[in-house]
Amino acid sequence: MAELLLVDGPEPSCRFPAGFLLHVPVRPGPFGCAVRLFRTPLGERTTVGFTSGRRLRATLGDDQSSICLSEPALRVPAAPLGVNTVTVDPLFTAPAPLPVSDTTTPRAPTPAPASALRTA
């Protein structure tokens, strides 16, 4: 009879040991908090985790809420959305969009005077 060897450790492809917690950015949701999704520079959707709260705050700002999750637990809420990538400690982020004021709202073009119209 073959014996099974149970090893409670990370898979060889894992970057961190099993049980390592990541600081994960979240946003308020209807049932508590929801993991924020981001995009890679190539446009692929990804979840993001940081190895420290300091790195999270340095990248996303002091006001960013976060929770601690292991990498496998971070994949669970994203999998039904088709998001399979986890990015750890991203180096670059785009700046937050600037608020739009009423003076920068594009206006509808003014119609040309009837004398400028030509018939074919």
C-alpha positions as CSV (number, residue, x, y, z in Angstrom):
1,M,0.0,0.0,0.0
2,A,1.4,3.4,-1.0
3,E,1.9,6.0,1.8
4,L,1.0,9.6,1.4
5,L,3.4,12.2,2.6
6,L,1.6,15.3,3.8
7,V,3.8,18.4,3.6
8,D,2.4,21.7,4.8
9,G,4.5,24.1,2.9
10,P,4.5,26.4,-0.1
11,E,4.3,25.2,-3.7
12,P,7.7,25.5,-5.4
13,S,6.4,28.4,-7.5
14,C,5.3,30.4,-4.4
15,R,7.2,33.6,-3.7
16,F,6.4,33.6,0.0
17,P,6.1,30.9,2.6
18,A,2.7,29.4,3.3
19,G,0.7,31.5,5.7
20,F,2.5,34.7,4.8
21,L,0.1,37.6,5.1
22,L,-0.3,40.4,2.5
23,H,-1.7,43.9,3.2
24,V,-4.6,44.0,0.6
25,P,-6.3,47.3,-0.4
26,V,-10.1,47.2,0.1
27,R,-13.0,49.5,-0.5
28,P,-16.4,49.7,1.2
29,G,-18.9,47.3,-0.2
30,P,-22.6,46.4,0.4
31,F,-21.6,43.5,2.7
32,G,-18.5,44.9,4.4
33,C,-15.3,45.5,2.5
34,A,-14.4,44.3,-1.0
35,V,-10.9,43.6,-2.4
36,R,-9.9,46.3,-4.9
37,L,-8.9,45.2,-8.4
38,F,-6.3,46.9,-10.5
39,R,-4.8,46.7,-14.0
40,T,-1.3,45.8,-15.0
41,P,0.5,48.1,-17.4
42,L,-0.7,45.7,-20.2
43,G,-4.3,46.1,-19.1
44,E,-4.8,42.7,-17.4
45,R,-6.9,42.8,-14.2
46,T,-5.1,41.8,-11.1
47,T,-5.4,41.8,-7.3
48,V,-2.6,43.5,-5.3
49,G,-1.0,42.7,-2.0
50,F,1.8,44.5,-0.2
51,T,4.4,42.9,2.1
52,S,4.0,45.7,4.6
53,G,1.5,48.4,5.6
54,R,4.2,50.9,5.0
55,R,4.6,49.9,1.3
56,L,0.8,50.0,0.8
57,R,0.6,53.5,2.2
58,A,3.6,54.7,0.2
59,T,2.0,53.5,-3.0
60,L,-1.7,54.1,-2.4
61,G,-1.7,56.9,0.2
62,D,-2.5,57.1,3.9
63,D,-6.3,57.0,3.5
64,Q,-6.3,53.5,1.8
65,S,-8.1,50.9,3.9
66,S,-6.6,47.4,3.9
67,I,-7.0,43.9,5.4
68,C,-4.4,41.1,5.8
69,L,-4.9,38.0,3.7
70,S,-2.7,35.1,2.6
71,E,-2.1,34.8,-1.1
72,P,-4.5,31.9,-1.5
73,A,-7.2,33.7,0.4
74,L,-6.6,36.8,-1.9
75,R,-7.3,34.7,-5.0
76,V,-10.7,33.4,-3.7
77,P,-12.8,36.6,-4.1
78,A,-11.2,37.5,-7.5
79,A,-11.5,34.0,-9.1
80,P,-15.3,34.3,-9.9
81,L,-14.5,37.6,-11.7
82,G,-11.9,35.9,-13.9
83,V,-9.0,37.6,-12.2
84,N,-6.2,35.0,-11.6
85,T,-3.1,37.3,-11.2
86,V,-1.8,38.5,-7.9
87,T,0.7,41.4,-8.0
88,V,2.9,41.8,-4.9
89,D,4.5,45.1,-4.1
90,P,3.8,47.0,-7.3
91,L,6.3,49.7,-8.0
92,F,4.3,52.0,-10.1
93,T,0.8,53.4,-9.9
94,A,-1.0,56.0,-12.0
95,P,-1.9,59.2,-10.2
96,A,-5.5,59.6,-9.0
97,P,-7.7,61.4,-11.5
98,L,-8.2,65.1,-10.9
99,P,-11.8,66.2,-10.0
100,V,-13.7,67.6,-12.9
101,S,-15.0,71.1,-12.4
102,D,-17.9,72.7,-14.2
103,T,-15.6,75.0,-16.2
104,T,-13.7,72.1,-17.8
105,T,-16.9,70.3,-19.0
106,P,-16.9,70.1,-22.8
107,R,-19.5,72.2,-24.5
108,A,-21.6,71.2,-27.4
109,P,-20.3,72.7,-30.6
110,T,-22.2,75.7,-31.9
111,P,-24.0,75.2,-35.2
112,A,-22.5,76.8,-38.3
113,P,-24.4,79.7,-39.8
114,A,-26.8,78.7,-42.6
115,S,-24.7,80.8,-45.0
116,A,-21.7,78.5,-44.4
117,L,-23.6,75.4,-45.5
118,R,-23.2,74.0,-49.0
119,T,-25.4,71.8,-51.0
120,A,-24.0,69.1,-53.2
